[in-house]
Amino acid sequence: MVRGHGDALDEAVDLCVQKLTGGVWAETFAFRPTFENVARWAYGELCSSVPQPSYVELDNETIGVTTRYLGAG
């Protein structure tokens, strides 16, 4: 994915990616980190930078499953 430089969306996405890839989810999140819950968290994080995002999608490459969280809308 090619993104612009320095805008709020890029920063929000980068922060989400850092948190998602920064360690063991059970140690990273205060809630039970299922893919559904983490997708919901990421959606909430991005809502502050993206006006009315449609969804957040996470790929579990280990078992080949994709989880999509659709926001209220």
N, CA and C atoms as a LAMMPS dump frame, in Angstrom:
ITEM: TIMESTEP
0
ITEM: NUMBER OF ATOMS
219
ITEM: BOX BOUNDS ff ff ff
-5.0000000000000000e+02 5.0000000000000000e+02
-5.0000000000000000e+02 5.0000000000000000e+02
-5.0000000000000000e+02 5.0000000000000000e+02
ITEM: ATOMS id mol type element x y z
1 1 1 N 0.849 -1.17 0
2 1 2 C 0 0 0
3 1 3 C 0.894 1.233 0
4 2 1 N 0.579 2.154 -0.85
5 2 2 C 1.311 3.415 -0.898
6 2 3 C 0.457 4.477 -0.241
7 3 1 N 1.052 5.19 0.708
8 3 2 C 0.319 6.237 1.414
9 3 3 C 1.084 7.538 1.313
10 4 1 N 0.372 8.616 1.592
11 4 2 C 1.005 9.931 1.625
12 4 3 C 1.916 10.053 2.825
13 5 1 N 2.48 11.197 3
14 5 2 C 3.428 11.399 4.097
15 5 3 C 2.863 12.36 5.131
16 6 1 N 2.885 11.919 6.403
17 6 2 C 2.646 12.816 7.501
18 6 3 C 1.211 13.171 7.819
19 7 1 N 0.233 12.631 7.125
20 7 2 C -1.127 13.021 7.471
21 7 3 C -1.647 12.182 8.637
22 8 1 N -2.758 12.596 9.192
23 8 2 C -3.309 11.963 10.394
24 8 3 C -3.682 10.502 10.15
25 9 1 N -4.18 10.191 8.97
26 9 2 C -4.546 8.804 8.666
27 9 3 C -3.315 7.911 8.681
28 10 1 N -2.259 8.34 8.021
29 10 2 C -1.028 7.551 8.016
30 10 3 C -0.534 7.296 9.434
31 11 1 N -0.57 8.317 10.25
32 11 2 C -0.106 8.173 11.625
33 11 3 C -0.982 7.199 12.404
34 12 1 N -2.297 7.289 12.238
35 12 2 C -3.21 6.393 12.946
36 12 3 C -3.005 4.95 12.501
37 13 1 N -2.864 4.736 11.205
38 13 2 C -2.631 3.38 10.693
39 13 3 C -1.3 2.852 11.215
40 14 1 N -0.264 3.669 11.158
41 14 2 C 1.049 3.238 11.638
42 14 3 C 1.015 2.866 13.118
43 15 1 N 0.298 3.639 13.941
44 15 2 C 0.193 3.324 15.364
45 15 3 C -0.543 2.007 15.586
46 16 1 N -1.594 1.775 14.816
47 16 2 C -2.321 0.503 14.92
48 16 3 C -1.416 -0.662 14.531
49 17 1 N -0.702 -0.507 13.434
50 17 2 C 0.192 -1.57 12.969
51 17 3 C 1.264 -1.854 14.013
52 18 1 N 1.83 -0.818 14.596
53 18 2 C 2.851 -1.006 15.629
54 18 3 C 2.308 -1.802 16.803
55 19 1 N 1.095 -1.467 17.22
56 19 2 C 0.506 -2.171 18.359
57 19 3 C 0.172 -3.619 17.993
58 20 1 N -0.321 -3.83 16.773
59 20 2 C -0.694 -5.176 16.337
60 20 3 C 0.515 -6.083 16.149
61 21 1 N 1.648 -5.514 15.797
62 21 2 C 2.836 -6.32 15.51
63 21 3 C 3.9 -6.224 16.593
64 22 1 N 3.616 -5.471 17.642
65 22 2 C 4.626 -5.189 18.647
66 22 3 C 4.831 -6.232 19.722
67 23 1 N 4.037 -7.266 19.751
68 23 2 C 4.212 -8.263 20.796
69 23 3 C 3.018 -9.19 20.889
70 24 1 N 2.976 -9.929 21.963
71 24 2 C 1.902 -10.883 22.196
72 24 3 C 0.626 -10.119 22.534
73 25 1 N -0.431 -10.38 21.798
74 25 2 C -1.676 -9.628 21.997
75 25 3 C -2.202 -9.759 23.422
76 26 1 N -2.063 -10.913 24.031
77 26 2 C -2.56 -11.1 25.399
78 26 3 C -1.851 -10.18 26.386
79 27 1 N -0.64 -9.776 26.048
80 27 2 C 0.111 -8.853 26.895
81 27 3 C -0.059 -7.402 26.45
82 28 1 N -0.539 -7.195 25.244
83 28 2 C -0.658 -5.859 24.666
84 28 3 C -1.988 -5.199 24.99
85 29 1 N -3.051 -5.977 24.97
86 29 2 C -4.394 -5.429 25.144
87 29 3 C -4.966 -5.788 26.509
88 30 1 N -5.753 -4.865 27.069
89 30 2 C -6.375 -5.086 28.375
90 30 3 C -7.636 -5.95 28.269
91 31 1 N -8.105 -6.177 27.06
92 31 2 C -9.289 -7.007 26.827
93 31 3 C -8.858 -8.355 26.24
94 32 1 N -9.807 -9.294 26.147
95 32 2 C -9.517 -10.597 25.548
96 32 3 C -9.256 -10.383 24.054
97 33 1 N -8.029 -10.594 23.581
98 33 2 C -7.662 -10.2 22.226
99 33 3 C -7.991 -11.237 21.148
100 34 1 N -9.277 -11.509 20.961
101 34 2 C -9.675 -12.313 19.814
102 34 3 C -9.529 -11.452 18.563
103 35 1 N -9.519 -12.054 17.398
104 35 2 C -9.418 -11.257 16.177
105 35 3 C -10.592 -10.293 16.061
106 36 1 N -11.776 -10.721 16.485
107 36 2 C -12.946 -9.854 16.432
108 36 3 C -12.777 -8.639 17.348
109 37 1 N -12.314 -8.871 18.574
110 37 2 C -12.127 -7.768 19.516
111 37 3 C -11.017 -6.823 19.076
112 38 1 N -9.953 -7.361 18.519
113 38 2 C -8.846 -6.519 18.066
114 38 3 C -9.264 -5.72 16.834
115 39 1 N -10.042 -6.317 15.944
116 39 2 C -10.552 -5.571 14.784
117 39 3 C -11.46 -4.438 15.256
118 40 1 N -12.294 -4.692 16.261
119 40 2 C -13.157 -3.646 16.822
120 40 3 C -12.304 -2.527 17.428
121 41 1 N -11.249 -2.894 18.153
122 41 2 C -10.333 -1.904 18.726
123 41 3 C -9.704 -1.054 17.619
124 42 1 N -9.195 -1.696 16.576
125 42 2 C -8.542 -0.976 15.48
126 42 3 C -9.525 -0.03 14.799
127 43 1 N -10.757 -0.47 14.617
128 43 2 C -11.789 0.384 14.022
129 43 3 C -11.97 1.636 14.883
130 44 1 N -12.079 1.439 16.184
131 44 2 C -12.239 2.577 17.095
132 44 3 C -11.057 3.522 17.051
133 45 1 N -9.863 2.983 16.966
134 45 2 C -8.658 3.817 16.885
135 45 3 C -8.651 4.647 15.605
136 46 1 N -9.061 4.054 14.506
137 46 2 C -9.021 4.735 13.214
138 46 3 C -10.151 5.74 13.036
139 47 1 N -11.239 5.581 13.791
140 47 2 C -12.377 6.5 13.668
141 47 3 C -11.987 7.951 13.946
142 48 1 N -10.976 8.155 14.757
143 48 2 C -10.575 9.525 15.062
144 48 3 C -9.869 10.199 13.879
145 49 1 N -9.363 9.403 12.935
146 49 2 C -8.634 9.958 11.791
147 49 3 C -9.331 9.755 10.454
148 50 1 N -10.251 8.82 10.412
149 50 2 C -10.94 8.496 9.167
150 50 3 C -12.417 8.816 9.34
151 51 1 N -12.953 9.737 8.564
152 51 2 C -14.382 10.023 8.701
153 51 3 C -15.214 8.844 8.209
154 52 1 N -15.962 8.264 9.098
155 52 2 C -16.866 7.151 8.819
156 52 3 C -16.214 6.008 8.052
157 53 1 N -15.218 5.349 8.662
158 53 2 C -14.617 4.198 7.972
159 53 3 C -15.666 3.103 7.782
160 54 1 N -15.563 2.357 6.721
161 54 2 C -16.517 1.285 6.433
162 54 3 C -16.258 0.06 7.296
163 55 1 N -14.991 -0.34 7.376
164 55 2 C -14.652 -1.539 8.138
165 55 3 C -13.149 -1.603 8.383
166 56 1 N -12.774 -2.538 9.263
167 56 2 C -11.378 -2.901 9.468
168 56 3 C -11.293 -4.395 9.233
169 57 1 N -10.265 -4.807 8.53
170 57 2 C -10.097 -6.213 8.205
171 57 3 C -8.727 -6.682 8.668
172 58 1 N -8.692 -7.805 9.396
173 58 2 C -7.446 -8.406 9.865
174 58 3 C -7.319 -9.799 9.269
175 59 1 N -6.14 -10.128 8.778
176 59 2 C -5.873 -11.457 8.225
177 59 3 C -5.101 -12.283 9.232
178 60 1 N -5.618 -13.471 9.53
179 60 2 C -4.892 -14.441 10.342
180 60 3 C -4.22 -15.386 9.357
181 61 1 N -2.985 -15.081 9.026
182 61 2 C -2.27 -15.85 8.019
183 61 3 C -1.914 -17.251 8.506
184 62 1 N -1.911 -17.469 9.819
185 62 2 C -1.589 -18.782 10.366
186 62 3 C -2.631 -19.815 9.977
187 63 1 N -3.899 -19.436 10.073
188 63 2 C -4.967 -20.395 9.756
189 63 3 C -5.756 -20.001 8.515
190 64 1 N -5.378 -18.915 7.863
191 64 2 C -6.01 -18.527 6.605
192 64 3 C -7.423 -17.986 6.741
193 65 1 N -7.665 -17.211 7.783
194 65 2 C -8.994 -16.64 8.027
195 65 3 C -8.889 -15.12 8.055
196 66 1 N -9.902 -14.453 7.519
197 66 2 C -9.963 -12.999 7.56
198 66 3 C -11.129 -12.583 8.442
199 67 1 N -10.887 -11.643 9.333
200 67 2 C -11.929 -11.099 10.2
201 67 3 C -12.174 -9.661 9.791
202 68 1 N -13.448 -9.336 9.579
203 68 2 C -13.815 -7.967 9.196
204 68 3 C -14.767 -7.413 10.248
205 69 1 N -14.438 -6.235 10.777
206 69 2 C -15.328 -5.551 11.705
207 69 3 C -16 -4.404 10.961
208 70 1 N -17.321 -4.475 10.875
209 70 2 C -18.11 -3.421 10.244
210 70 3 C -18.587 -2.474 11.319
211 71 1 N -18.289 -1.211 11.172
212 71 2 C -18.72 -0.234 12.149
213 71 3 C -20.219 0.036 12.041
214 72 1 N -20.728 0.658 13.062
215 72 2 C -22.142 1.033 13.044
216 72 3 C -22.361 2.043 11.919
217 73 1 N -23.338 1.841 11.149
218 73 2 C -23.537 2.782 10.075
219 73 3 C -24.727 2.466 9.343
